[in-house]
């Protein structure tokens, strides 16, 4: 007899709501995680990124409350937060600050934050660089939208949830995570202009899948390195006399090599080249050229390894293992670096074989079992009657 299928995060969330409150939920919110296909460390340089929403998500089952109180239970942390939506004081579990921060930002925007009772569950891995926190924030915002009825503007809600991270949680993040989770379309990746917040969807090549390759190495150096790289990029922009490296061309970078500090020059070469790769990748997707997208992904990884110096042995190995498999067109690290995940583009029919081979090879090298997910582009955050 085969083992029973594991219960999905969606079904666990609904079942726990019924158990805790004795009734069925009124609404069910789905908010996906995301992975960045190409465009790394370009967001804080006013550049371009090309992420997609994945088929792992945060779920909230909820019912409205008439007293203006939010009572939210987390399945994954086995904790609850309860607070008045109009006055979300600090304190309690760290994850609850995201929910309180959304309520706080809604009040600042003069949008109604009505009360609700809810249960939240997720299958977006925490700490793997798949944007579990942005997924949760957008889920909470959508829950408030479901019970409050205010207009839903994806870009405005993305900016609101970005302010939650910056002002409530203290993480000076870019807009990419929130915007793709708010605005993604089914089956499409999303090109984001991180200066104007303009977006346009581009289709993933038919017959191909995206594989997320989680090294399970914690990103312990990512914070300090992020601040250092950001300062180096600002120094390069100042040298060129522009607002951000988004306004510099590769030809300008090449011409400045003898006049710029060598380290700052390499940082600039990565960012400027990466912006150009994103635009080339978007064109490749529009024309269905999967091979070109794969080449650009490989070039992105090499630039991140050599010029931006944010890769590590684990990311290099897992990307190389993926590229060595039949049907893989390209693979690169994704996220801040020094650990976390890589991402690969592979022919759909060979995705399972790639997963098995990469898992075995990585385990043999590092004595660690990586977490590998075959995913597809999904729609952004939404809700429906439960």
C-alpha positions, 0 to 999 in steps of 0.5 A: 500500500502506498503512503498517503499524500502529504496534506498541502499547506492550503488544506492544513490552513483551512483545517486548522481554521475550522478546528480553532474557530468551529466554523468554515473560513469566509475567505482564502488568500494565496500569496506566492513566493518568488525566485529571480530568474536573472538580474541580481544586485541591480535593484538597488542600482535603479536597474532591471530584474526578471523574477517569477512567482512560484507555485509555493505560497503562503495561505491565510484562511480568515473570517471578518471580525466586527470589533476591529481586532486581528487574531492570527495564528501561525501553523508554522510557528505554533504561535498567535498574535492578537492586536487592534488593527487601528493601533498595532503596538510593537511586541510579541513574535517577530513574524507578527511584526509583519502583520502589524506593520501592514496594518500600520501602513494601511492606517498611514495610507488612510485605507481601512484595516478591518479586523479578522480571525485567521490562520496562516500556513505556508510551504515557502521555505523560510531563509532560502531566499524565496521571499517568505517574508514578502509573501507573508506581508502581501498575504496579510495585505490581501486579507485586509483587502478582503475584509475591508474592501479598499481598492487593490492596486498591485504597485501601491500594495507592493510599495506599502509592504516594502515600507513594512520591511524598511520601517517596521522590521528594519530591512532596507530592501528593494521593491522586487520581491513585493512587486512580483508577488503583487503583480505576477501573471500565470505562466509569465515571468515579470520584467521590473524597472526598479526605478519607475516600478513599471512591469511587463510580463514575458512568457517562459519558453514552452516545454521548459521548467525552472528548478530551484536549487537550495544549497541549504547553506545559510547566508551568514555573510550576506548582510554585511556584504550587501552593505559593502557592495551597495557602498561600492556601487554608490561610489561608482555612480558618483565617479560617473556623475549619475544617479545610479549605475542604471544610467551607465553603459558597458562602453563607459565602464570599459573606458573608465577601467584605468581611472577607477579603483579596480574593485569598484570597477569590477562591481560596476562592470557586474551591475551594468552588464547584468542590467544589459543581460536582463534586457537581453533575457526579456527579448529572448523570452519574447522570442521563445529563445530558451538557449539564449536565456540559458547562456545569459544565466550562465554569464550572470553567474560568472559575473556574480562569482568573479566581479561581484564576488557574492557566490560561494563553493556551494552555489558554484558547485550546485550550478555547475552540477545543473549545467552538466545535466542533459537538457539544462540550458543554464543555471545561476545563483539567485539572491544576495549570495554566500548561500541560499539558492541557485536556479536552473532552466531545463527541458521539462521532460528532463527536470526530474532526472536533473533533480536526482543527479544534482542531489546525488552530486551535491550530497557527495561533495558536501555531505548535505542533501540539497532541497530541489524544487521543480516550479512554474510561474504562477499568478500573484497574490489573490483571494477567493471565497473559501 
